[in-house]
Amino acid sequence: MQRKFLVFVFFPIVIMLYGIAVPLQAVSAEKGGRSETCKACHQGHYNSYINSPHAKKAIRKSPANAEGCESCHGDGKSHIQKGGGGGIDIFIFRDKKVDGTAKSAKCLDCHAESRTLSHWDMGAHKTAGVSCDNCHTVHSGKKMNLKTAQPELCLSCHRGIRMQITKQSHHPIREGKMKCTDCHDHHGGFEKKLIKAGSVNELCYTCHAEKRGPYFWEHPPVEENCQTCHTVHGSNHGKLLTHRVPQLCQSCHDATRHPGTIYTNFGNFGAASQSNRMFARSCLNCHSEVHGSTAPSSRGKTLVR
Amino acid sequence: MAILGLWGTAFGEEGKLSGDISVTGVIREGKDSSAKFNEYRDIRDGIYGSINLKYDTPKQYVSFESKDIAYDTQSYAIEGGWWDIFRLRLYYDEMPHNFTYNARSLYSGVGTNYLTYAGATPVTNSLGWNTFDYTIRRKNMGGGLKFDYLNPFYLDVNVDQQRKSGVYPLAAAGTTPGGIGIELPTNIDYTTNNIKLDVGYSTKPLFLSVNYLYSRFENGESFQNFRNPATANTAAAMDTLYLPPENDYHKFGFKGGVALPFNSKFSVDLSSARARSSVTLSNMYVSNVTAAASNIGIRGLTGVALSNPYFNGNVSTDQLNLALTSNPKPFLNAKIFYKYYNKDNKSDVITTIDGANTYHNHLFDYRKNIYGAEVGVKLPAQFRVTAAYSFTKTERAREDFPKNRDNLIDLGLKWSGLKFMNAKVGYEYLDRAAEFHSLMDPVANLEPWVRRFDAAGQTRNTYKASVEFFPLDTLSLNIGYKYKHSDYKDTILGLTDTKAHEANADIDWQIHKRLRLFGYFDFEQRTLDQFQRQTTVNNDPALPPTATSFNWTSEAKENSYGYGIGADISIITDKLTLSLVHNSIKSDGTIDYTYLLGALPLPAGQNQDTIDLSSWDNYRLNNYVAKATYQVTKMLAVSATYAFEDFSYEDSQYSNYLYVPGTTGYMTGAYGDQSYRTHVVFLSVNVKF
């Protein structure tokens, strides 16, 4: 499988890249700036800058095609005349007292036209004064210039989520198989919690397309919001359930016969009133098709087939 | 390497090749019967590797990343491009989802869609049953092209395939209504193919984007056939569990934004989507041979009459988002927005006549209208206040709660007045009004007394506070607290109240250039209260209790805490480092039941204390990791890691597990044995260049 994938997909694509790339021509020259002067005192920062995409002249709007260091830090003439020093007549991003909007504005001078930032104005991050440098460092040569990898980066502010993703039932976030940005558009969007879809269900179906139906027999709360029963970041209960079964089901299904019956410790394995409505997966021991069914008659209606 | 070499030669430019290659040997020792340790991982004896390469020229780049080569978590990605012209990425990624190892089933044929057993009735001694693993393997592969050569026009194309295969625990009732529960090892064979296109124009002051998504879900198994031990039929009479239908999903969308005076922007998001499925419905089902008058007389099958044997599922979703944002002054930003979301179910309504019973499927759909405003203001003395209000009107095709009206207010205040700290407080208030309808007689039914929490009226208050200290460049300390209370004010039967306390703290301190200490502590307490009624005839919850008609309550409480401590120690500068980490999380859950029987006695042998559950998903996870890394040369590093992980799980519903619990069902052990204790040693060699 993997070999076929390499032969039929990877290699042809590489050859295609070769064909496209060779005829393309390069770009403009540097306009000016004092980067070499900055280098004299800030060797470390200069080295990281020169290895980053910001130093690429092939990128039209990069600092390398403008004023170099001063593209982001402002005119350094006075800073140099005063003998330098952290924040002396120069704009520095690490100053925690500088307003986030002002910091972001520096980045947006060049990046505002990026399609990934087309809805930056819409997001809760902007409203709350979060700035680009809270997550990115301009001097890194690392991918996306992130300060740290996800989820640690996001958890450094969203600390309440830290416990959720370490609970026994969780999405594979701490295993590195899912990232916060798989579901959330950190750069802004129209939706609550910056989710990357028009509704919660639409987002969940991205990976769980089998739940999309449309089913013959539906379970209305399921169709409206997966989060009626599931919590997304982590739960003490299996299947990321917000509450344990049978309690979760009984919250809505109180009726004569078994839905309204009190199932207690006496319904568990080997107990006096052992019941398949209580032990193991409780209601799900029979009603496993809770997301919908196409089975005939009452078997489908009651989601037991 | 060959690819990267080819790439470099092609450009004819001097480039820089960098990367790293590592090889890791793993030795694992411990209890292997639990799948929980490797729920999403593949840590086992063996050797795996990773290769990361990047070839970078002034104009182009190509990179290759791989992880866990030869393991079930392996991933590969290659990305290349020409700065500002195009970027192309291809990837392949695997992940297991292990649920239970060594499960047992009375059936043969696990892993196929045909589960059967020999003889007239199943063997009840589970020791002789077939064993298998509940495992799903997920394989994702795809690629994407971002083309910017015609900037400000752009094109994004992404294609991907997601495959899921394995055995998953589903279940069926032996008969209905009631009957035994039969756990079924169900064969899973899902494939989803997606293609996304996005063409746009992005510059100041205008952003326009037209996008399209096509997604097709294919199910290799439409049914899980199984011999039903509850129906006393011959081996030839196979019962059927119906698996998710295949579906097609199309979505067209438009997004736009235009800059306006006063540093304002108007944005729009418009989309229309449709999901379709097509299923041939069965006009019969397996039942007990003597169960139904309409029995058609062959192999215990009961026939039903369908108004249409073909079900066409057809759900369309339309949405419109409008927003006006403004940042007229540096201290002020504001947003007003409107959202319309309409899910319209145009699927077939089909009538089923089954003997004396007639059923038809009810089509559920809903629409939401949401509008609101947000404002952020920077005030003197380093205060920043945020305020938001939204109103949501939901209309749904549901008998009990056809309408909701939500008023949501969110307030936040941040103070950054001191050089060494920030402080934040927040408050959120939700008032949900719900229109309740029931056509049923409240004397003859419980339904008119039930208020389902997903749409029931509620008031919710959330309070938040946090403080961030950074007295030194090398020290940060953070403390946070949140309290959330939902009062389902109109609920008679159902979930009546939920409360959650959350607290967290963390510290990160670079004490010395050779020593960094870090740690965190999290606490959470959740309480959920329910008021329910068990009855056969007297449905009004206000009626005095009888032995068969009475109210009862449950209070579920979960206390969870987690902490972690760690240290990074540089023993020999730039040569030898030691990293020590310990993490722990513990949760204790209980259910406190109360029979509201007045003076009447509880069932024989029971009292209000012995009915409670003391283990409700109780678990504790401890792990310890010690890692020593020796930098032999600038390019070569070796590391040795020892990890110990101990997970103990206890739950009342799984204690004293029985595969054949009397006459109530046939179980397989799914999720039954989760505890583990494992030692792992990793030895790695890493070469950087």
Interface residues (C-beta under 8 A of the other chain):
Chain A: Q2 F5 V9 F10 F11 I13 V14 L17 Y18 I20 A21 V22 L24 A26 V27 P53 K56 K57 A58 I59 R60 K96 K97 D99 T101 A102 A112 E113 S114 R115 S118 H119 D121 M122 K126 T127 A128 G129 R159 G160 R162 M163 T166 K167 Q168 P172 E175 K177 F190 G198 S199 E202 Y205 C207 A209 E210 K211 R212 G213 P214 Y215 F216 W217 E218 P220 P221 E223 E224 N225 T228 N236 H237 G238 H243 R244 Q247 Q250 S251 C252 H253 D254 A255 T256 R257 H258 G260 T261 I262 T264 N265 F266 N268 F269 G270 A272 S273 Q274 S275 N276 M278 F279 A280 R281 S282 L284 N285 C286 H287 S288 E289 H291 G292 S293 T294 A295 P296 S297 S298 R299 G300 K301 T302 V304 R305
Chain B: I3 L6 W7 A10 F11 K36 Y40 R41 P58 K59 Q60 V62 T73 Y76 I78 G80 G81 W82 W83 D84 I85 F86 L88 L90 Y92 D93 M95 M141 G143 Y149 N151 P152 Y154 D156 Q162 P169 L170 A171 A172 A173 T176 P177 G178 G179 I180 G181 E183 L184 Y190 T192 G200 S202 T203 K204 F207 S209 S215 F217 N219 D239 T240 L241 Y242 P244 P245 N247 Y249 K255 G257 K265 S267 D269 S271 A273 A275 R276 S277 V279 L281 S282 N283 M284 Y285 V304 L306 F311 G313 N314 V315 T317 Q319 N321 A323 T325 N327 P330 N333 K335 F337 K339 Y341 K343 N345 S347 I350 T352 D354 N357 Y359 N361 H362 L363 F364 D365 Y366 E374 G376 K378 Q382 R384 T386 A388 R396 R398 G412 K414 S416 K419 N422 N445 L446 E447 W449 V450 R452 F453 D454 S466 F470 N478 G480 K482 L493 G494 L495 E502 N504 D506 Y520 D522 E524 L528 Q530 Q532 R533 Q534 T535 T536 N539 W552 S554 A556 E558 S560 G562 N583 I585 S587 G589 I591 Y593 Y595 P603 G605 Q606 T610 I611 D612 L613 W616 D617 Y619 L621 F647 Y649 S652 Q653 Y654 S655 N656 Y657 L658 P661 G662 T664 G665 M667 A670 Y671 G672 Q674
